[in-house]
Amino acid sequence: MNANQAGIPVITLDRASNGGEVLSHIASDNVAGGKMAGEHIIKLLEGKGNVVELEGIPGSSSARERGQGFNEAIEGSELQVVAKQTANYDRTEGLSVMENILQANTDIQAVFAHNDEMALGALEAIKSSGKDIKVVGFDATDDAVKSVEAGELAATIAQQPKRNWFFRN
């Protein structure tokens, strides 16, 4: 708002603004990325099973859009989201939230985390539990890519702005 009042044009990157006038918004397609994650989990689980969704910061555009795409993708499948909880895009919160979810839900086959930090935290909790649960993250961070290459994370969704972006006026 202050920028608008000062006559400064505002451009947002990756996350939409919750207020003020935005001249342009440039971002990857988070809904499409969420759908890719859901479709991959459907493939991994052959269309059925129990899934956890670790959400990003409540109300953020990326969390809303990634969750929207994921849930649209699994709609009509035999996948059931048995737990959905925020971990605020944080690895430590991903670990503790996943530990709590594992105590309450013994029958989980996959996790979709709205970012790689939460996915890597969830992975640590899963390793400690001794369970075999597929984890899909989002952002293709260096740590996540290494984890996928090591056969730990099942996948991470790569944001490729040069190929997968939209521009809104």
DONU-885931 format. One line per 8 residues: number of its first residue (from 0); their letters; for each residue x, y, z of N, C-alpha, C. Coordinates in steps of 0.001 Angstrom, whole numbers. Example, Ala and Ser with C-alpha at 12.3 -4.5 7.8 and 13.67 -1.06 7.14 Angstrom:
residues 2
0) as) 13190/-5690/7800/12300/-4500/7800/13200/-3300/7800; 12850/-2250/7080/13670/-1060/7140/12900/30/7870 .
//
This chain:
residues 169
0) mnanqagi) 817/-1187/0/0/0/0/866/1258/0; 1917/1277/798/2782/2461/854/3408/2741/-503; 3822/1685/-1203/4406/1867/-2536/3366/2470/-3474; 2132/1954/-3421/1065/2496/-4256/831/3971/-3951; 784/4314/-2681/540/5701/-2277/1671/6625/-2714; 2885/6085/-2829/4041/6881/-3257/4171/6904/-4779; 3228/6242/-5488/3266/6233/-6946/4296/5269/-7521; 4736/4308/-6728/5733/3325/-7175/5016/2101/-7734 .
8) pvitldra) 5303/1727/-8976/4684/523/-9542/5148/-728/-8773; 4226/-1644/-8525/4529/-2862/-7771/4429/-4066/-8701; 5480/-4879/-8668/5520/-6139/-9410/5786/-7246/-8396; 5019/-8316/-8449/5230/-9435/-7531/5817/-10614/-8296; 6673/-11356/-7591/7306/-12549/-8154/6968/-13748/-7284; 6487/-14799/-7876/6197/-16088/-7266/4979/-16078/-6352; 4831/-15137/-5458/3677/-15106/-4565/2880/-13838/-4807; 1566/-14002/-4855/684/-12864/-5085/586/-12008/-3833 .
16) snggevls) 267/-10752/-4021/67/-9822/-2916/-1364/-9945/-2414; -1540/-9794/-1102/-2881/-9842/-528/-3526/-8464/-468; -2840/-7449/-952/-3416/-6107/-918/-2669/-5177/-1840; -3230/-4007/-2016/-2609/-3009/-2870/-2828/-3297/-4341; -2340/-2390/-5163/-2465/-2539/-6610/-1153/-3082/-7164; -1258/-4211/-7877/-88/-4867/-8448/-119/-4657/-9957; 940/-4077/-10491/1038/-3828/-11923/1160/-5140/-12685; 2043/-6031/-12213/2263/-7322/-12868/2611/-8376/-11824 .
24) hiasdnva) 2221/-9600/-12113/2562/-10745/-11254/3196/-11806/-12136; 4389/-12255/-11772/5105/-13269/-12554/5349/-14463/-11632; 4900/-15643/-12066/5056/-16815/-11207/4962/-18093/-12019; 5515/-19146/-11447/5310/-20479/-11996/3864/-20871/-11729; 3394/-21855/-12428/2017/-22309/-12283/1948/-23320/-11132; 1665/-22832/-9926/1610/-23688/-8750/479/-24709/-8807; -636/-24354/-9422/-1738/-25309/-9549/-1283/-26490/-10403; -632/-26216/-11521/-135/-27293/-12387/899/-28143/-11647 .
32) ggkmageh) 1753/-27515/-10865/2734/-28263/-10086/2077/-29167/-9065; 1051/-28664/-8386/302/-29482/-7429/-361/-30665/-8111; -885/-30426/-9321/-1492/-31532/-10089/-438/-32572/-10455; 741/-32117/-10832/1818/-33062/-11164/2144/-33939/-9958; 2199/-33337/-8776/2485/-34098/-7559/1384/-35131/-7313; 133/-34714/-7420/-987/-35640/-7216/-985/-36780/-8212; -735/-36452/-9472/-694/-37491/-10509/445/-38471/-10261; 1574/-37977/-9788/2708/-38860/-9507/2396/-39784/-8329 .
40) iikllegk) 1749/-39252/-7305/1385/-40091/-6165/349/-41133/-6580; -591/-40765/-7416/-1561/-41745/-7931/-820/-42877/-8620; 164/-42530/-9435/951/-43540/-10153/1740/-44409/-9169; 2402/-43781/-8194/3195/-44523/-7218/2350/-45519/-6422; 1130/-45122/-6082/260/-45942/-5234/-780/-46722/-6033; -638/-46702/-7344/-1581/-47391/-8230/-3029/-46988/-7939; -3197/-45696/-7648/-4530/-45117/-7545/-5241/-45262/-6220; -4636/-45918/-5219/-5353/-46058/-3957/-4389/-46030/-2775 .
48) gnvveleg) -4877/-45473/-1669/-4071/-45413/-462/-4363/-44171/346; -3702/-44076/1484/-3864/-42957/2398/-2698/-41993/2261; -3031/-40707/2179/-2046/-39673/1894/-2144/-38557/2939; -987/-37977/3235/-902/-36802/4099/-531/-35611/3225; -1123/-34461/3512/-761/-33218/2819/-195/-32245/3845; 1082/-31886/3677/1712/-30877/4525/1617/-29543/3800; 906/-28626/4412/613/-27352/3772/1626/-26285/4151; 1772/-25320/3252/2664/-24188/3486/2033/-23163/4401 .
56) ipgsssar) 2492/-21939/4326/1997/-20869/5192/515/-20624/4891; -332/-20712/5916/-1770/-20532/5697/-2084/-19213/4993; -2898/-19290/3965/-3323/-18102/3234/-2387/-17652/2133; -1161/-18199/2080/-241/-17783/1014/-741/-18336/-322; -498/-17579/-1372/-977/-17993/-2692/-362/-19324/-3109; 915/-19533/-2808/1559/-20789/-3208/936/-21980/-2491; 627/-21852/-1214/5/-22957/-473/-1399/-23230/-1004; -2170/-22190/-1229/-3532/-22377/-1753/-3488/-23062/-3116 .
64) ergqgfne) -2607/-22572/-3994/-2571/-23077/-5370/-2003/-24487/-5449; -946/-24783/-4713/-364/-26124/-4741/-1358/-27139/-4178; -2027/-26753/-3092/-3047/-27633/-2524/-4216/-27830/-3469; -4622/-26778/-4125/-5727/-26866/-5084/-5391/-27861/-6189; -4225/-27717/-6789/-3830/-28607/-7873/-3736/-30049/-7417; -3138/-30276/-6259/-3002/-31624/-5717/-4368/-32262/-5499; -5258/-31534/-4842/-6579/-32088/-4538/-7424/-32294/-5783; -7262/-31431/-6780/-7966/-31649/-8056/-7460/-32921/-8726 .
72) aiegselq) -6149/-33158/-8654/-5570/-34334/-9302/-6049/-35632/-8673; -6172/-35672/-7355/-6528/-36933/-6702/-8038/-37144/-6614; -8804/-36103/-6933/-10260/-36237/-6917/-10677/-37340/-7884; -11525/-38229/-7434/-11981/-39327/-8292/-11101/-40556/-8206; -9935/-40438/-7571/-9091/-41615/-7361/-9507/-42260/-6044; -8855/-43333/-5685/-9119/-43969/-4400/-8096/-43540/-3353; -7445/-42401/-3592/-6559/-41839/-2591/-7395/-41053/-1594; -7066/-41191/-326/-7774/-40461/708/-6768/-39655/1518 .
80) vvakqtan) -7027/-38347/1644/-6191/-37497/2481/-6649/-37727/3921; -5786/-38402/4705/-6143/-38737/6081/-5663/-37694/7079; -4770/-36835/6653/-4303/-35733/7503/-3826/-34603/6609; -4193/-33395/7015/-3785/-32182/6297/-3437/-31163/7359; -2175/-30756/7380/-1745/-29845/8435/-644/-28928/7915; -610/-27724/8429/426/-26791/8020/1737/-27086/8745; 2825/-26861/8019/4166/-26915/8611/4959/-25686/8168; 4247/-24675/7651/4798/-23340/7381/6053/-23309/6520 .
88) ydrtegls) 6183/-24224/5590/7345/-24280/4696/8660/-24459/5452; 8608/-25085/6620/9765/-25198/7496/10140/-26666/7722; 11420/-26983/7598/11893/-28364/7743/11649/-28908/9149; 11973/-28120/10166/11794/-28569/11545/10317/-28801/11853; 9454/-27905/11385/8019/-28099/11580/7524/-29309/10792; 8074/-29526/9604/7708/-30705/8817/8018/-31983/9578; 9162/-32005/10241/9563/-33154/11055/8592/-33370/12212; 8332/-32323/12995/7485/-32510/14175/6029/-32776/13804 .
96) vmenilqa) 5518/-32104/12789/4144/-32349/12346/4007/-33793/11858; 4988/-34258/11089/4915/-35625/10574/5029/-36646/11703; 5858/-36375/12698/5941/-37285/13859/4574/-37424/14517; 3887/-36302/14714/2555/-36327/15330/1543/-37058/14460; 1604/-36830/13170/671/-37494/12255/908/-39003/12271; 2169/-39425/12294/2487/-40859/12308/1994/-41535/13585; 1977/-40820/14682/1453/-41390/15922/-52/-41587/15849; -741/-40696/15156/-2199/-40758/15068/-2707/-41613/13910 .
104) ntdiqavf) -1874/-41802/12889/-2292/-42533/11682/-1241/-43580/11342; -1568/-44827/11539/-580/-45881/11290/-577/-46357/9843; -1624/-46034/9093/-1747/-46545/7725/-1633/-45401/6711; -400/-45004/6413/-127/-43926/5458/820/-44465/4395; 522/-44170/3137/1370/-44634/2044/2159/-43519/1369; 1689/-42264/1476/2390/-41177/781/2150/-39843/1469; 3077/-38918/1199/2988/-37545/1703/3233/-36605/535; 2391/-35575/419/2681/-34467/-479/2950/-33257/390 .
112) ahndemal) 4143/-32705/282/4519/-31503/1008/4587/-30344/22; 4013/-29206/390/3968/-28045/-489/5338/-27453/-783; 6386/-27895/-67/7742/-27512/-450/8728/-28587/9; 9954/-28479/-461/10962/-29488/-161/11427/-29455/1286; 11451/-28284/1905/11878/-28214/3302/10967/-29080/4170; 9662/-28949/4006/8723/-29767/4775/8851/-31233/4393; 9061/-31504/3101/9205/-32887/2640/10416/-33544/3287; 11525/-32824/3356/12739/-33385/3947/12579/-33584/5447 .
120) galeaiks) 11870/-32695/6113/11564/-32887/7529/10683/-34101/7734; 9643/-34234/6908/8749/-35395/6995/9522/-36684/6740; 10438/-36646/5794/11247/-37818/5472/12048/-38282/6686; 12597/-37345/7442/13358/-37705/8651/12458/-38396/9665; 11242/-37886/9841/10293/-38509/10773/9934/-39920/10310; 9762/-40070/9015/9403/-41376/8450/10550/-42363/8622; 11770/-41914/8352/12938/-42785/8547/13005/-43272/9990; 12798/-42376/10937/12849/-42729/12355/11762/-43724/12738 .
128) sgkdikvv) 10643/-43663/12034/9530/-44575/12339/9739/-45963/11742; 10651/-46063/10769/10886/-47344/10108/9850/-47695/9055; 8956/-46779/8752/7896/-47033/7761/8397/-46739/6343; 7728/-47318/5380/8017/-47088/3967/6893/-46230/3393; 7111/-44937/3389/6108/-43982/2926/6745/-43114/1851; 6083/-43001/709/6579/-42179/-392/6349/-40703/-80; 7365/-39874/-338/7253/-38432/-73/7559/-37663/-1353; 6665/-36753/-1691/6842/-35875/-2850/6877/-34438/-2345 .
136) gfdatdda) 7936/-33712/-2720/8086/-32316/-2341/7863/-31402/-3530; 8262/-30150/-3354/8005/-29136/-4385/9109/-28094/-4315; 9734/-27761/-5389/10715/-26687/-5587/12038/-27171/-6152; 12334/-28449/-6073/13591/-29006/-6588/14812/-28283/-6019; 14824/-28123/-4694/16001/-27541/-4047/17170/-28520/-4169; 18370/-28035/-3971/19543/-28902/-4084/19447/-30106/-3158; 19066/-29896/-1900/18944/-31007/-950/17904/-32022/-1406; 16789/-31545/-1933/15729/-32449/-2379/16166/-33244/-3601 .
144) vksveage) 16826/-32592/-4541/17297/-33304/-5743/18284/-34398/-5337; 19183/-34097/-4411/20122/-35109/-3913/19379/-36264/-3260; 18329/-35948/-2521/17536/-36976/-1850/16802/-37860/-2867; 16281/-37260/-3925/15635/-38042/-4992/16668/-38949/-5648; 17829/-38387/-5958/18891/-39182/-6593/19354/-40322/-5701; 19292/-40138/-4377/19696/-41176/-3425/18581/-42193/-3177; 17418/-41987/-3801/16311/-42925/-3644/15514/-42723/-2368; 15630/-41545/-1765/14900/-41281/-518/13571/-40585/-804 .
152) laatiaqq) 13603/-39337/-1247/12368/-38676/-1693/11903/-39348/-2976; 10591/-39523/-3104/10050/-40128/-4325/10141/-39168/-5498; 9990/-37859/-5216/10036/-36854/-6285/10009/-35466/-5674; 10391/-34498/-6489/10205/-33091/-6172/9761/-32400/-7456; 8841/-31489/-7330/8330/-30760/-8494/9258/-29576/-8753; 9801/-29509/-9965/10737/-28445/-10325/9986/-27242/-10875; 10298/-26086/-10336/9788/-24834/-10879/10753/-24425/-11986; 10261/-24320/-13187/11098/-23917/-14309/10487/-22673/-14946 .
160) pkrnwffr) 10802/-21520/-14395/10147/-20292/-14855/10279/-20026/-16344; 11372/-20459/-16966/11515/-20198/-18399/10549/-21042/-19220; 10070/-22163/-18649/9179/-23052/-19385/7786/-23111/-18781; 7647/-22863/-17488/6394/-23102/-16797/6032/-21884/-15954; 5609/-20822/-16586/5288/-19629/-15835/4092/-18951/-16471; 3500/-18057/-15725/2436/-17224/-16305/2681/-15795/-15901; 2123/-14921/-16676/2285/-13487/-16476/886/-12900/-16445; 579/-12155/-15415/-759/-11584/-15277/-656/-10080/-15105 .
168) n) -1423/-9353/-15857/-1520/-7894/-15695/-2680/-7562/-14792 .
//
